[in-house]
């Protein structure tokens, strides 16, 4: 049922782009790891004709450390204004964007302190927002990318308790591939 829901949601969000006469671009199958989008994730992406805007809808999965696996849906948008070309190889030097993730359950809060959960706590924390930075290499039908993401709660912790947050651990890096058609 989750796969059917995923396919329905993907079609609902992305299909208007393919039907618009004034918009043309590339559809992709995307797969990757990390960047707060799941230990492994797979989905679909749409890149604008000028290769500067990408929207991606993915399903992510992470094996839980506390006996509960975490599944999530991710909606990502990135803008890549800078690019360089070397013959058939094109690289987008810097992409910046956002990732909105919805986790399947409150599994991440199993060992929360006793003051949690307060009423409504779990529902609010199922949705996560991340700031995304990326670098992409495009060659014919294949795109290789690396991402760095900063999760909303990490940014809040860094602001509230800068002396307790290790600067090397605030980012999640990731790697992925897109097959373009």
C-alpha positions as CSV (number, residue, x, y, z in Angstrom):
1,X,0.0,0.0,0.0
2,X,2.9,2.4,0.7
3,X,4.3,1.9,-2.8
4,X,0.8,2.7,-4.3
5,X,0.6,5.8,-2.2
6,X,4.1,6.8,-3.2
7,X,3.3,6.4,-6.9
8,X,0.0,8.3,-6.6
9,X,1.7,11.2,-4.7
10,X,4.6,11.3,-7.3
11,X,2.1,11.5,-10.2
12,X,0.0,14.1,-8.4
13,X,3.0,16.4,-7.7
14,X,5.1,15.9,-10.9
15,X,2.7,15.0,-13.7
16,X,1.5,18.6,-14.5
17,X,5.1,19.4,-15.5
18,X,5.1,16.9,-18.2
19,X,1.8,18.1,-19.7
20,X,2.6,21.8,-20.0
21,X,3.6,22.8,-23.5
22,X,5.7,25.6,-22.4
23,X,7.8,23.5,-20.0
24,X,10.1,20.8,-21.2
25,X,12.9,19.1,-19.4
26,X,14.2,15.7,-18.3
27,X,12.7,13.1,-16.2
28,X,15.0,10.9,-14.1
29,X,15.1,7.9,-11.9
30,X,17.0,8.9,-8.8
31,X,18.8,6.7,-6.2
32,X,21.2,7.6,-3.5
33,X,22.2,7.5,0.1
34,X,22.5,10.0,3.0
35,X,21.7,13.8,3.2
36,X,19.0,13.1,5.7
37,X,16.9,11.5,3.0
38,X,17.4,8.0,4.3
39,X,20.2,5.5,4.4
40,X,19.0,4.5,1.0
41,X,16.5,6.2,-1.2
42,X,14.9,5.9,-4.6
43,X,12.4,8.1,-6.6
44,X,11.8,10.3,-9.5
45,X,13.2,13.7,-10.5
46,X,12.3,16.4,-13.0
47,X,15.0,18.8,-14.2
48,X,14.1,22.0,-16.2
49,X,15.2,22.4,-19.8
50,X,17.9,24.9,-18.7
51,X,19.2,22.3,-16.2
52,X,19.0,24.9,-13.3
53,X,15.9,23.7,-11.4
54,X,15.4,20.1,-10.1
55,X,12.4,18.7,-8.2
56,X,12.8,15.3,-6.7
57,X,10.3,13.0,-4.9
58,X,11.9,10.0,-3.2
59,X,11.2,7.2,-0.7
60,X,13.9,6.7,1.9
61,X,14.6,3.8,4.3
62,X,17.0,3.6,7.3
63,X,17.5,0.6,9.5
64,X,16.7,1.7,13.1
65,X,19.3,1.6,15.9
66,X,16.6,1.0,18.5
67,X,14.7,-1.8,16.8
68,X,12.5,0.3,14.7
69,X,13.2,1.0,11.0
70,X,12.4,4.5,9.7
71,X,10.8,5.1,6.3
72,X,10.4,8.6,4.9
73,X,9.1,10.5,1.9
74,X,11.3,13.4,0.7
75,X,10.4,16.3,-1.5
76,X,13.5,18.2,-2.7
77,X,13.9,21.3,-4.8
78,X,17.3,22.6,-5.9
79,X,18.5,25.5,-7.9
80,X,21.9,25.4,-9.7
81,X,22.8,28.7,-11.3
82,X,26.5,28.1,-12.0
83,X,27.6,25.5,-14.5
84,X,30.7,24.7,-16.7
85,X,30.9,22.6,-19.8
86,X,33.8,20.4,-21.0
87,X,32.6,18.8,-24.2
88,X,30.0,16.2,-23.3
89,X,30.5,16.7,-19.6
90,X,28.6,19.4,-17.8
91,X,28.9,20.2,-14.1
92,X,26.7,22.3,-11.9
93,X,29.2,23.9,-9.5
94,X,26.8,24.8,-6.7
95,X,23.2,23.9,-6.1
96,X,21.2,25.2,-3.2
97,X,17.8,24.0,-2.1
98,X,15.5,22.6,0.5
99,X,14.3,19.1,1.4
100,X,11.0,18.4,3.2
101,X,10.8,15.0,4.7
102,X,8.0,13.1,6.4
103,X,9.0,10.2,8.7
104,X,6.7,7.2,9.0
105,X,6.4,7.3,12.8
106,X,7.8,8.6,16.1
107,X,10.5,5.9,16.0
108,X,13.2,8.5,16.4
109,X,11.8,9.5,19.8
110,X,11.8,6.1,21.6
111,X,14.4,7.2,24.2
112,X,13.1,10.8,24.7
113,X,13.4,12.3,28.1
114,X,10.4,12.0,30.4
115,X,9.0,15.5,29.7
116,X,8.4,14.3,26.1
117,X,6.0,13.6,24.5
118,X,3.9,16.6,25.3
119,X,0.6,16.7,23.5
120,X,1.2,17.1,19.7
121,X,5.0,16.6,20.0
122,X,5.2,13.5,17.7
123,X,2.9,15.0,15.0
124,X,5.0,18.1,14.7
125,X,8.3,16.3,14.6
126,X,7.3,13.9,11.8
127,X,8.1,16.6,9.3
128,X,11.7,17.8,8.8
129,X,13.1,20.6,6.8
130,X,16.7,20.6,5.5
131,X,18.9,23.1,3.8
132,X,20.6,21.5,0.8
133,X,23.9,22.2,-1.0
134,X,24.9,20.0,-4.0
135,X,27.3,19.5,-6.8
136,X,26.4,17.6,-10.0
137,X,28.2,16.1,-13.0
138,X,26.1,15.4,-16.1
139,X,27.2,13.1,-18.9
140,X,24.7,12.1,-21.5
141,X,22.0,10.1,-19.7
142,X,23.7,9.9,-16.3
143,X,23.9,12.5,-13.5
144,X,26.2,11.9,-10.5
145,X,25.7,14.2,-7.5
146,X,26.9,14.8,-4.0
147,X,24.8,16.6,-1.4
148,X,25.4,18.2,2.0
149,X,22.3,18.8,4.1
150,X,21.7,20.7,7.4
151,X,18.6,19.4,9.3
152,X,16.4,22.0,10.9
153,X,16.8,20.6,14.4
154,X,20.6,20.6,14.1
155,X,20.5,24.3,13.1
156,X,18.3,25.1,16.1
157,X,20.7,23.1,18.5
158,X,23.7,24.9,17.0
159,X,22.0,28.3,17.6
160,X,20.8,27.4,21.2
161,X,23.9,25.5,22.4
162,X,26.8,26.4,20.2
163,X,29.3,25.1,22.8
164,X,27.8,21.6,22.8
165,X,27.4,21.0,19.1
166,X,30.4,19.6,17.2
167,X,30.7,21.6,14.0
168,X,31.9,18.5,12.1
169,X,28.7,16.6,12.9
170,X,26.1,19.2,11.8
171,X,26.1,18.1,8.2
172,X,24.9,14.9,6.5
173,X,26.6,14.2,3.2
174,X,25.2,12.0,0.5
175,X,25.9,10.6,-2.9
176,X,23.5,9.6,-5.7
177,X,22.8,8.9,-9.4
178,X,20.1,9.9,-11.8
179,X,19.3,8.1,-15.0
180,X,17.8,10.8,-17.3
181,X,15.5,10.1,-20.2
